[in-house]
């Protein structure tokens, strides 16, 4: 009986040790699996979710920073300090100008995209370049968006994500851009929500799009999602980005007076870093094809051919992948100006070229005769 009891105790200890070892093995496997998913799909992990992972000791600083490099020390500390994304975000200032305004003779650069598409991050990236590359912001410009611009500058330079913009507001930021030859041009950077765009295109009550200034149009697409959830009158609707853009482009195509003043149309593809480290044209085309944007691109190209837009690129619409920096799980990033500089260089060349409605006029006596007929 005594020997039987000893054997029974040894068997119990064996199974206990085996279970502990198996639990440790399972925990290690879970950690490896979680770390791999964090590396592959950082955008799927919100600030709150990462805060839970850290505060519940599911993954340690050593796991996330030292062992894997998934987070930087600064990012890890930032998540600990601001466990909710809204904790770090201040309300963006509104313009003191009652009616949006862009001075006559300015080049108006529009950023179109639905809520959450990344418009504000694109603007924040551009604002971060103020004082460099021949780019200046007028903080007291007549458009009234100077204070907003400086707030975006601070967000970008401190690697913080700005909050969503007010859907009932329009920001007009007065800037100065040097062209390739060093000449200075006054440029209004205009952020409008889809509701305001449709309002101005349908009835022209805002008076921005119908003005006589030359215009550059940027359509913003978030490559990581096909649709968004919009709340209106207490009800939530699922809205596809593609459908919003189709609506805007359809309204534009019916407005000749606006398109005659457009010099360039481009697409900015935000959150491009979420597609991987080796993103190329094929990967972008595949994603755009899968989300149904090829028909939209073809439609815009036809508009460009009719109104002689993007003539320097053979009427092709530019596709510009954009990220404000390297994003990590938890909605944290390390600021990188690379893509912002590309957009700024595009602004320093494309917008300032004269808008020509139709092919260039012939020179000589024939050209003078045609100009006289059109005068």
BELHUDA-V754554 format. One record per pair of residues at least 6 apart in sequence whose ideal C-beta (glycine too) atoms are under 7 Angstrom apart, sorted by the first residue. I is the first residue (numbers start at 1). J is the second residue. Records with the same first field share a line. If there is no record, write none. Layout:
BEGIN
I=J + J
END
This chain:
BEGIN
31=59 + 63
34=59
35=63 + 68 + 70
38=45 + 70 + 329
39=70
42=327 + 328 + 329
43=224 + 271 + 274 + 327
45=329 + 330
46=331
47=79 + 83 + 84 + 85 + 330 + 331
48=83 + 84
50=79 + 329 + 330
51=79 + 83
53=59
54=79 + 80
61=76
64=70 + 71 + 76
65=71 + 72 + 73 + 76
70=328 + 329
71=328
72=334
75=328 + 330 + 332
78=332
79=330 + 332
82=88
85=161 + 331
88=160
89=162 + 163
91=163
92=148 + 151 + 162 + 163 + 165
93=147 + 148 + 151
94=166 + 169
95=144 + 145 + 148 + 171
96=144
97=143 + 144
100=170 + 172 + 206 + 208
101=142 + 143 + 172
102=108 + 143 + 172 + 188 + 190 + 208 + 211 + 213
103=142 + 186
104=212 + 213
105=186 + 213
106=186 + 187 + 188 + 213
107=185 + 187 + 213 + 214 + 216 + 351 + 352
108=188 + 190 + 213 + 215
109=187 + 188 + 189 + 190 + 216 + 218 + 347 + 351
110=190 + 192 + 215 + 217 + 218
111=119 + 122 + 123 + 191 + 218 + 220
112=192 + 197 + 217 + 218 + 219 + 220 + 248
113=119 + 219 + 220 + 221
114=194 + 228 + 239 + 241 + 244
115=164 + 167 + 193 + 228 + 230
116=164 + 222 + 228
117=220 + 221 + 222 + 241 + 270
118=220 + 222 + 270 + 271
119=191 + 220
120=162 + 165
121=162 + 270 + 324
122=220 + 268 + 270 + 322 + 343
123=152 + 189 + 191
124=152 + 155 + 156 + 162 + 324
125=156 + 324 + 337 + 339 + 340
126=189 + 340 + 343 + 344
127=137 + 149 + 152 + 153 + 156
128=153 + 156 + 157 + 337 + 340
129=135 + 337 + 340 + 341 + 344
130=136 + 137 + 153
133=341 + 344
134=177 + 178 + 348
135=175 + 177 + 344
136=175 + 176
137=146 + 149 + 173 + 175
138=146 + 174 + 175
139=146 + 147 + 150
140=146
141=174
142=174
143=172 + 173 + 174 + 188
144=172
145=171 + 172 + 173
146=173 + 174
148=171 + 173
149=173
152=162
155=162
156=324 + 335
157=335
159=325 + 333 + 334 + 335
161=331
165=191
167=193 + 195
170=190 + 191 + 192 + 196
171=191
172=188 + 190
173=188 + 189
174=188
175=187 + 189
176=184 + 186
177=185 + 187 + 347 + 348
178=184 + 348
179=185 + 348 + 349 + 352
180=348 + 349
185=352
187=347 + 351
190=208
194=244 + 248
196=206
197=248
198=247 + 248 + 251
199=205 + 206
200=206 + 208 + 209
201=209 + 251 + 252 + 255
202=251
204=210
209=258
210=257 + 258
212=261
213=261
214=261 + 263 + 351 + 355
215=261 + 262 + 263
216=263 + 264 + 350 + 351
217=262 + 265
218=266 + 268
219=245 + 267
220=268 + 270
221=241 + 267 + 269 + 270
222=241 + 270 + 271
223=269 + 270 + 271 + 272 + 274 + 275 + 287
224=271 + 274
226=240 + 241 + 291
227=238 + 239 + 240 + 241
228=239 + 241
229=236 + 238
230=237 + 239
242=291 + 292 + 293 + 296
245=296
246=296
249=296 + 299 + 300
252=258 + 259
253=303
259=303 + 307
260=307 + 357
261=355
262=307 + 309
263=309 + 350 + 351 + 353 + 355
264=309 + 310 + 350 + 351
265=300 + 304 + 309 + 310 + 317
266=317 + 318 + 320 + 346
267=317 + 318 + 319 + 320
268=320 + 322 + 343
269=284 + 319 + 320 + 321 + 322
270=322
271=323
272=279 + 321 + 322 + 323
273=323 + 326 + 327
275=283 + 287
279=321
284=319 + 321
288=294
297=317
300=317
301=315 + 316 + 317
303=309
304=310 + 315
305=315
307=357
308=356 + 357 + 358 + 359
309=315
310=316 + 317
312=353
320=342 + 343
321=339
322=339 + 343
323=339
324=333 + 335
325=333 + 334 + 335 + 336
326=333 + 334 + 336
327=333
361=367 + 370 + 371
362=370
END
